[in-house]
């Protein structure tokens, strides 16, 4: 799967990260750990932080600085209303694409 998976992830990682935040607020390392638990072992922590910067700049998340026992405060991210709307659209788009791909794989012509 290597290269194909990497290319697909580029287009979907924002939605995947927002889906994780839709379950509960988290900071960058927690998100990376959740991704790895879900089988996305090759996603670098730096990639996750780049996504978090983008979704913050786009106004899709709330950011709260929370004190940390081991260093500087952590940025904890949670979905806001715009982020939930984006996530809903992401799932609708994903369902549409998955359905069309299933039809192509199964040889249906619709």
C-alpha positions as CSV (number, residue, x, y, z in Angstrom):
1,X,0.0,0.0,0.0
2,X,2.9,2.4,0.7
3,X,2.8,5.3,-1.8
4,X,-0.9,5.1,-2.5
5,X,-1.8,5.2,1.2
6,X,0.5,8.2,1.7
7,X,-1.2,10.0,-1.2
8,X,-4.7,9.2,0.1
9,X,-3.8,10.3,3.6
10,X,-2.6,13.7,2.3
11,X,-6.1,14.4,1.2
12,X,-7.9,13.0,4.2
13,X,-5.7,13.6,7.3
14,X,-7.5,16.9,8.3
15,X,-10.8,15.0,8.4
16,X,-9.2,12.1,10.3
17,X,-7.7,14.5,12.9
18,X,-11.0,16.3,13.3
19,X,-12.8,13.0,13.7
20,X,-10.4,12.2,16.6
21,X,-11.1,15.6,18.1
22,X,-14.8,15.0,17.6
23,X,-14.6,12.2,20.2
24,X,-12.8,14.4,22.8
25,X,-10.3,17.2,23.1
26,X,-6.6,16.3,22.8
27,X,-3.1,17.6,22.4
28,X,-0.8,16.8,19.5
29,X,0.9,13.8,21.0
30,X,-2.4,12.2,22.1
31,X,-3.7,12.6,18.5
32,X,-0.6,10.9,17.1
33,X,-1.0,8.1,19.6
34,X,-4.7,7.6,18.6
35,X,-3.7,7.5,14.9
36,X,-1.2,4.8,15.7
37,X,-3.7,2.9,17.7
38,X,-6.0,3.0,14.6
39,X,-3.2,1.6,12.4
40,X,-1.7,4.7,11.0
41,X,1.7,3.9,12.3
42,X,3.7,5.7,9.7
43,X,2.2,9.2,10.3
44,X,4.9,11.4,11.8
45,X,4.2,13.6,14.8
46,X,5.4,16.6,12.8
47,X,2.7,15.9,10.2
48,X,0.0,15.9,12.8
49,X,1.3,19.3,14.2
50,X,1.2,20.7,10.7
51,X,-2.5,19.6,10.3
52,X,-3.2,21.2,13.7
53,X,-1.7,24.5,12.6
54,X,-3.9,24.5,9.5
55,X,-7.1,23.6,11.3
56,X,-6.4,26.3,13.9
57,X,-5.7,28.9,11.2
58,X,-8.9,27.9,9.4
59,X,-10.9,28.4,12.6
60,X,-12.1,24.8,12.9
61,X,-10.9,24.2,16.5
62,X,-10.7,25.9,19.9
63,X,-7.2,25.9,21.4
64,X,-6.6,26.0,25.2
65,X,-3.2,26.1,26.8
66,X,-3.1,23.7,29.7
67,X,-0.2,23.4,32.2
68,X,2.0,20.4,31.8
69,X,3.9,18.6,34.5
70,X,6.8,18.0,32.1
71,X,7.5,21.3,30.5
72,X,5.7,24.2,28.8
73,X,1.9,24.3,28.6
74,X,0.3,22.0,26.1
75,X,-2.1,23.2,23.4
76,X,-5.3,21.2,23.8
77,X,-7.5,21.2,20.7
78,X,-11.3,20.7,20.5
79,X,-13.8,21.1,17.7
80,X,-15.9,24.2,17.5
81,X,-19.1,24.6,15.5
82,X,-17.2,25.3,12.2
83,X,-15.1,22.2,12.8
84,X,-18.1,20.1,13.4
85,X,-19.7,21.4,10.2
86,X,-16.4,20.6,8.3
87,X,-16.3,17.1,9.8
88,X,-20.0,16.4,8.8
89,X,-19.1,17.5,5.3
90,X,-16.0,15.3,5.3
91,X,-18.1,12.2,6.3
92,X,-20.7,12.9,3.6
93,X,-18.0,13.3,1.0
94,X,-16.2,10.1,2.3
95,X,-19.5,8.1,2.1
96,X,-20.1,9.4,-1.4
97,X,-16.6,8.4,-2.6
98,X,-16.6,5.1,-0.8
99,X,-20.0,4.2,-2.4
100,X,-18.8,5.1,-5.9
101,X,-15.5,3.2,-5.4
102,X,-17.4,0.1,-4.2
103,X,-19.5,0.3,-7.4
104,X,-16.5,0.5,-9.6
105,X,-14.8,-2.4,-7.8
106,X,-17.9,-4.5,-8.1
107,X,-18.3,-3.7,-11.8
108,X,-21.7,-2.0,-11.4
109,X,-22.5,0.7,-14.0
110,X,-24.7,3.3,-12.5
